Amino acid sequence: MKDKWIIDGREIVLDVSKANCPQDDNIEMSGRKMSAVVYYGADENGVLNISRLAFFPTLRTIPNDTYASLRHEFGREAKISFLISGQPVTEYAVRFRISGVLTAVSRDAEGRIEIEHTVFPSVDKYVLCESVTVKNLTDQSLDISAVFPDEVSHSRGTKGVYVLEQAMTGKKETVIAPGCSENYGLIFSARILSEERVNPDVLAELRARRSYISDIFDGSLVLKTDDPAIDLEFAFSKLRVTESVFDTARGPMHSPGGQRYYGAIWANDEAEYAAPYFGFSGDPYGCRAIKTLMDLYRPFMHPQLYRIPSSIISEGYDIWEAAGDEGDASMYLYGISRFLLGRGDRVEAGRYFDTIDWCVRYIKSRICENGTVTSDSDEMEGRIASGNTNLLTNSLSYGGLVCASYLARDLGYPDKASEYSKTAEGLRKAIERVFGGQVEGYDTYMYFPGCDHVRAYSSSPLTVGIFDRAEGTAKALIEKLWTGNEFLSSSGSPIFWDRSTLYSFRGFFAAGLGEKCFPLFKRYTENRLLGGRVPYPIEAWPEGDMSHLSAEGGLYARTVIEGILGITPAGFRRFILKPGISSQLCRASLSGINAFGTCFDITEELRDGLCKATITDRNGKSQVFDIPTGGSVEVFLC
């Protein structure tokens, strides 16, 4: 498949002509107060289209359920129009650019003016902004008129009457000299009726958004490899997972987004996917959001070991648990143990260790006669059969128990550490005994006892260090599930979810199968960054219409950090390093790793059949390791 977009520095660019129209896509972008899905494209004649769907997570509607964020469409009619000497202008798309903001460039049919629309959310206001710049391309002055439909509408919700507004700033009538430009600001906002109207400076908001993006791109976890597409997709993924944190009544809350999920947290998206990422990035606001998650889940950890909810919704005041026990305690244990180890903060870990211990006790209470952990479903919530004991829940339980043992050891609870380790070892044996076997002729894992289809999550043991069936599992997934761009969720099914695709890549790299899986990971990356649905990892197809859920960005970043670079937490000041680089990506460096109580850089390079790994701390002190292919070392940090 030929890529549509090209890389230009730290942005991607799509040039538009009538020959490659129509074009149609959307992108989600978030700030602390709102999120927006911006639809953009050009019709069959090349005419530019932009519309916006805005979400305000803390302006709750009635009934106040999972989907009750105030939602408003500022559609194609909410557009700025221009006239030259009183004659209407039709905008024909020239190019689109994405760099954490969406920019659409157009021209009129005669090429007299060029119009640049830059759409983005405010960093900290209930506002979606659009900066519009009109440039005169001729050698004569042009009389320009701008027309925009200022509108006010109202809605009702749990906090009273909400006001939705769209307004324009800038001169409605002006003369633009040759080569000169005029700027206009479009403001799409919401507020509670009793609050004062916000009148932001759109250009100042744009500077703030670009500064925020620069901080994410350059502040921590800066990746440099031989592959520019992987480097840029990694940067974009960091942005998507980091930006989707919203100010709520209960504190900062990371939320998936995707036009449905705001002002709420999930045991899988937030605890299992995003939390370990923030343990590496150290992003202050993201880490605060994970603390909010831990604080919100703690009251549900009953002494009677009743299951915790899959989701805490409505700014933290309600729950959703319709799919029963999805293995949520296993998700929490796995993700939060890794987060606390990654943070390297003994005081913080001690404060939340009771939640870790509760999850261990709950998991032990769910171990059945065959030695595996039972659950009502898995994170697919019954979309695909999972039996009463499934491979993913058990893999997460095993990985969580191992990390919990490290936490207990470093916190000074040796008896707990021993208990957790013994439980993990018993579970590892049960995983092989119950799930290991032949599936469709491959030496891999059954997703649940009796499952006769290869499943993408058959790779989940590899992500937690169980490599007994790595070769057969990789062969099964590649031959039965690979579409050319991603892995199907199950053989015989047309659906795919990026979360299981990214789990598979991470597991293959961790198992030392980089030579085999890197071409697939590269193709996946190029398709997500430069193909027909850009620039982030997506949720699923056909469900969700490939929406830009935020935590999948964390999974992509972790595929690089934990898979290709091979960093696995093993204590507050230590980690296991098992490089996953290969001859096809023979050098990778990651700088600004804010983890294990310090900040350090790592560089890995293949030399003479060995991986030379150099770890440099904030004081410039380096540790150098020569690691054989498939080998690992334990790294201790000061």
DAMOZI-V44751 format. One record per residue. N is the residue number from 1. SS is DSSP state (h for helix, s for strand, l for the rest). PHI is phi as a letter, one per 40 degrees, with the letter a starting at -180 (NA if undefined). BURIAL is 1 if it has 16 or more other ideal C-beta (glycine too) atoms within 10 Angstrom, else 0. Layout:
((N	SS	PHI	BURIAL) (N	SS	PHI	BURIAL))
//
This chain:
((1	l	NA	0) (2	l	c	0) (3	l	c	1) (4	l	c	1) (5	l	c	1) (6	s	b	0) (7	s	c	1) (8	s	b	0) (9	l	g	0) (10	l	b	0) (11	s	b	1) (12	s	b	1) (13	s	b	1) (14	s	b	1) (15	s	c	0) (16	l	b	1) (17	l	b	0) (18	h	c	0) (19	h	c	0) (20	h	b	0) (21	l	c	1) (22	l	c	0) (23	s	b	1) (24	s	a	0) (25	s	a	1) (26	s	a	1) (27	s	a	1) (28	s	c	1) (29	s	b	1) (30	s	b	1) (31	l	b	1) (32	l	c	1) (33	l	b	1) (34	l	a	1) (35	s	b	1) (36	s	a	1) (37	s	b	1) (38	s	b	1) (39	s	c	1) (40	s	a	1) (41	s	i	1) (42	s	a	1) (43	l	c	0) (44	l	c	0) (45	l	c	0) (46	l	g	1) (47	s	c	1) (48	s	c	1) (49	s	b	1) (50	s	b	1) (51	s	a	1) (52	s	b	1) (53	s	b	1) (54	s	b	1) (55	s	b	1) (56	s	b	1) (57	s	d	1) (58	s	c	1) (59	s	c	1) (60	s	c	1) (61	l	b	1) (62	l	b	0) (63	l	c	0) (64	l	c	1) (65	l	b	0) (66	l	d	1) (67	l	c	0) (68	l	c	1) (69	s	c	1) (70	s	d	1) (71	s	b	1) (72	s	a	1) (73	s	c	0) (74	s	c	1) (75	l	c	0) (76	l	c	0) (77	l	c	0) (78	l	c	1) (79	l	b	1) (80	l	c	1) (81	s	b	0) (82	s	b	1) (83	s	b	0) (84	s	b	1) (85	l	f	0) (86	l	g	0) (87	s	b	0) (88	s	c	0) (89	l	b	1) (90	l	c	0) (91	l	c	1) (92	s	b	1) (93	s	c	1) (94	s	b	1) (95	s	a	0) (96	s	b	1) (97	s	b	1) (98	s	b	1) (99	l	a	1) (100	l	g	1) (101	l	b	1) (102	s	b	1) (103	s	b	1) (104	s	b	1) (105	s	b	1) (106	s	b	1) (107	s	a	1) (108	l	c	1) (109	l	c	0) (110	l	c	0) (111	l	g	0) (112	l	c	1) (113	s	b	1) (114	s	b	1) (115	s	b	1) (116	s	b	1) (117	s	b	1) (118	s	b	1) (119	s	b	1) (120	s	a	1) (121	s	c	1) (122	l	c	1) (123	l	c	1) (124	l	a	0) (125	l	b	1) (126	l	c	1) (127	s	a	1) (128	s	b	1) (129	s	b	1) (130	s	a	1) (131	s	c	1) (132	s	b	1) (133	s	b	1) (134	s	b	1) (135	s	b	1) (136	s	c	1) (137	l	c	0) (138	l	c	0) (139	l	b	0) (140	l	b	0) (141	l	c	0) (142	s	b	1) (143	s	c	0) (144	s	b	1) (145	s	b	1) (146	s	b	1) (147	s	b	0) (148	l	a	1) (149	l	c	0) (150	l	c	0) (151	s	a	0) (152	s	b	0) (153	s	b	0) (154	s	b	0) (155	s	a	1) (156	s	b	0) (157	s	a	1) (158	l	c	1) (159	l	b	1) (160	s	h	0) (161	s	c	0) (162	s	b	1) (163	s	b	1) (164	s	b	1) (165	s	b	1) (166	s	b	1) (167	s	a	1) (168	s	b	1) (169	s	b	0) (170	l	h	1) (171	l	c	0) (172	l	c	0) (173	s	b	0) (174	s	a	0) (175	s	b	0) (176	s	b	1) (177	l	c	0) (178	l	d	0) (179	l	g	0) (180	l	c	0) (181	s	b	0) (182	s	b	1) (183	s	b	0) (184	s	b	1) (185	s	b	1) (186	s	b	1) (187	s	b	1) (188	s	b	1) (189	s	b	1) (190	s	a	1) (191	s	a	1) (192	s	c	0) (193	l	d	0) (194	l	c	0) (195	l	c	0) (196	l	c	0) (197	l	c	0) (198	l	c	0) (199	l	b	0) (200	l	c	1) (201	l	c	0) (202	h	c	1) (203	h	c	0) (204	h	c	0) (205	h	c	1) (206	h	c	1) (207	h	c	0) (208	h	c	1) (209	h	c	1) (210	h	c	1) (211	h	c	0) (212	h	c	1) (213	h	c	1) (214	h	c	0) (215	h	c	0) (216	h	c	1) (217	h	c	1) (218	h	b	0) (219	h	c	1) (220	l	a	1) (221	l	f	1) (222	s	c	1) (223	s	c	1) (224	s	b	0) (225	s	b	1) (226	l	c	0) (227	l	b	1) (228	h	c	0) (229	h	c	1) (230	h	c	1) (231	h	d	1) (232	h	c	1) (233	h	c	1) (234	h	c	1) (235	h	c	1) (236	h	c	1) (237	h	c	1) (238	h	d	1) (239	h	c	1) (240	h	c	1) (241	h	c	1) (242	h	c	1) (243	h	c	1) (244	l	c	1) (245	s	b	1) (246	s	b	1) (247	l	c	1) (248	l	b	1) (249	l	c	0) (250	l	b	1) (251	l	h	1) (252	l	c	1) (253	s	b	1) (254	s	c	1) (255	l	b	1) (256	l	c	1) (257	s	g	1) (258	l	g	1) (259	l	g	1) (260	l	b	1) (261	s	b	1) (262	l	b	1) (263	l	g	1) (264	l	a	1) (265	s	b	1) (266	s	b	1) (267	h	c	1) (268	h	c	1) (269	h	d	1) (270	h	c	1) (271	h	c	1) (272	h	c	1) (273	h	c	1) (274	h	c	1) (275	h	d	1) (276	h	c	1) (277	h	c	1) (278	h	c	1) (279	h	c	1) (280	h	c	1) (281	h	c	1) (282	l	g	1) (283	l	d	1) (284	h	d	0) (285	h	c	0) (286	h	c	1) (287	h	c	1) (288	h	c	1) (289	h	c	1) (290	h	c	1) (291	h	c	1) (292	h	d	1) (293	h	d	1) (294	h	c	1) (295	h	c	0) (296	h	c	1) (297	h	c	1) (298	h	d	0) (299	l	c	0) (300	l	c	1) (301	l	c	1) (302	l	c	0) (303	l	d	0) (304	l	c	0) (305	l	g	0) (306	l	c	0) (307	l	d	1) (308	l	c	1) (309	l	c	1) (310	l	c	1) (311	s	a	1) (312	s	b	1) (313	s	b	1) (314	h	f	1) (315	h	g	1) (316	h	g	1) (317	l	b	0) (318	s	a	1) (319	s	b	1) (320	s	b	0) (321	l	a	1) (322	l	c	0) (323	l	c	1) (324	l	g	0) (325	l	c	1) (326	l	c	1) (327	l	g	1) (328	h	c	1) (329	h	c	1) (330	h	c	1) (331	h	c	1) (332	h	c	1) (333	h	d	1) (334	h	c	1) (335	h	c	1) (336	h	c	1) (337	h	c	1) (338	h	c	1) (339	h	c	1) (340	h	c	1) (341	h	c	1) (342	h	c	1) (343	h	c	1) (344	l	g	1) (345	l	b	0) (346	h	c	1) (347	h	c	0) (348	h	c	0) (349	h	c	1) (350	h	c	0) (351	h	c	0) (352	h	b	1) (353	h	c	1) (354	h	c	0) (355	h	c	1) (356	h	c	1) (357	h	c	1) (358	h	c	1) (359	h	c	1) (360	h	c	1) (361	h	c	0) (362	h	c	1) (363	h	c	1) (364	h	c	1) (365	h	c	0) (366	l	b	1) (367	s	c	1) (368	l	c	0) (369	l	c	0) (370	l	c	0) (371	l	g	1) (372	l	b	1) (373	s	c	1) (374	l	c	1) (375	l	a	1) (376	l	c	1) (377	l	a	1) (378	l	b	1) (379	l	c	1) (380	l	c	1) (381	l	f	0) (382	l	g	0) (383	l	c	0) (384	l	b	1) (385	l	d	1) (386	l	b	1) (387	l	g	1) (388	l	b	0) (389	l	a	1) (390	l	b	1) (391	h	c	1) (392	h	c	1) (393	h	d	1) (394	h	c	1) (395	h	c	1) (396	h	c	1) (397	h	c	1) (398	h	c	1) (399	h	c	1) (400	h	c	1) (401	h	c	1) (402	h	c	1) (403	h	c	1) (404	h	c	1) (405	h	c	1) (406	h	c	1) (407	h	c	1) (408	h	c	1) (409	h	d	1) (410	h	c	1) (411	h	c	1) (412	l	g	0) (413	l	b	1) (414	h	c	0) (415	h	c	0) (416	h	c	1) (417	h	d	1) (418	h	c	0) (419	h	d	1) (420	h	c	1) (421	h	c	1) (422	h	c	0) (423	h	c	1) (424	h	c	1) (425	h	c	0) (426	h	c	0) (427	h	c	1) (428	h	d	1) (429	h	c	0) (430	h	c	1) (431	h	d	1) (432	h	c	0) (433	h	c	0) (434	h	c	1) (435	h	b	1) (436	s	c	1) (437	s	i	0) (438	s	c	0) (439	s	b	1) (440	l	f	0) (441	l	g	0) (442	s	b	1) (443	s	c	0) (444	s	a	1) (445	s	b	1) (446	l	c	1) (447	l	c	1) (448	l	a	1) (449	l	d	0) (450	l	g	0) (451	l	c	1) (452	l	b	0) (453	l	b	1) (454	l	c	1) (455	s	b	1) (456	h	c	1) (457	h	c	1) (458	h	c	1) (459	h	c	1) (460	h	c	1) (461	h	d	1) (462	h	c	1) (463	h	c	1) (464	l	b	1) (465	l	g	1) (466	l	b	1) (467	l	b	1) (468	l	d	1) (469	l	b	1) (470	h	c	1) (471	h	c	1) (472	h	c	1) (473	h	c	1) (474	h	c	1) (475	h	c	1) (476	h	c	1) (477	h	c	1) (478	h	c	1) (479	h	c	0) (480	h	b	1) (481	l	b	1) (482	s	c	1) (483	l	c	0) (484	l	h	0) (485	l	b	1) (486	l	a	1) (487	s	c	1) (488	l	c	1) (489	l	c	1) (490	s	a	1) (491	l	c	1) (492	l	g	0) (493	l	b	0) (494	l	c	0) (495	l	c	0) (496	s	a	1) (497	s	b	1) (498	h	c	1) (499	h	d	1) (500	h	c	1) (501	h	c	1) (502	h	c	1) (503	h	d	1) (504	h	c	1) (505	h	d	1) (506	h	c	1) (507	h	c	1) (508	h	c	1) (509	h	c	1) (510	h	c	1) (511	l	c	1) (512	l	g	1) (513	l	b	1) (514	h	d	1) (515	h	c	0) (516	h	c	1) (517	h	c	1) (518	h	d	1) (519	h	d	0) (520	h	c	1) (521	h	c	1) (522	h	c	0) (523	h	c	1) (524	h	d	1) (525	h	c	1) (526	h	c	1) (527	h	c	1) (528	h	c	1) (529	h	c	1) (530	h	b	1) (531	l	c	1) (532	l	c	0) (533	l	a	1) (534	l	b	1) (535	l	b	1) (536	l	b	1) (537	l	d	1) (538	l	b	1) (539	l	c	1) (540	s	a	1) (541	s	a	1) (542	l	c	0) (543	h	c	0) (544	h	g	1) (545	h	f	0) (546	l	f	1) (547	l	c	1) (548	l	c	1) (549	l	c	1) (550	l	c	1) (551	h	c	1) (552	h	c	1) (553	h	c	1) (554	h	c	1) (555	h	c	1) (556	h	c	1) (557	h	d	1) (558	h	c	1) (559	h	d	1) (560	h	c	1) (561	h	c	1) (562	h	c	1) (563	h	c	1) (564	h	c	1) (565	l	c	1) (566	l	g	1) (567	s	c	1) (568	s	b	1) (569	s	d	1) (570	s	b	1) (571	s	i	1) (572	l	c	1) (573	l	b	1) (574	s	a	1) (575	s	a	1) (576	s	c	0) (577	s	b	1) (578	l	b	1) (579	l	d	1) (580	l	b	1) (581	l	c	1) (582	s	a	1) (583	l	c	0) (584	l	c	0) (585	s	a	1) (586	l	c	0) (587	s	a	1) (588	s	a	1) (589	s	b	1) (590	s	b	1) (591	s	b	1) (592	s	g	1) (593	s	c	1) (594	s	c	1) (595	s	a	1) (596	l	f	1) (597	l	g	0) (598	s	a	0) (599	s	b	0) (600	s	a	1) (601	s	b	1) (602	s	b	1) (603	s	b	1) (604	s	b	1) (605	s	a	0) (606	s	c	1) (607	s	a	0) (608	l	f	0) (609	l	g	0) (610	s	b	0) (611	s	c	1) (612	s	c	1) (613	s	b	1) (614	s	b	0) (615	s	b	1) (616	s	b	1) (617	s	c	0) (618	l	c	0) (619	l	c	0) (620	l	g	0) (621	l	c	0) (622	s	b	0) (623	s	b	1) (624	s	b	0) (625	s	b	1) (626	s	b	0) (627	s	b	1) (628	s	c	0) (629	l	d	0) (630	l	g	0) (631	l	c	0) (632	l	a	1) (633	s	b	1) (634	s	c	0) (635	s	b	1) (636	s	b	0) (637	l	b	1) (638	l	c	0))
//
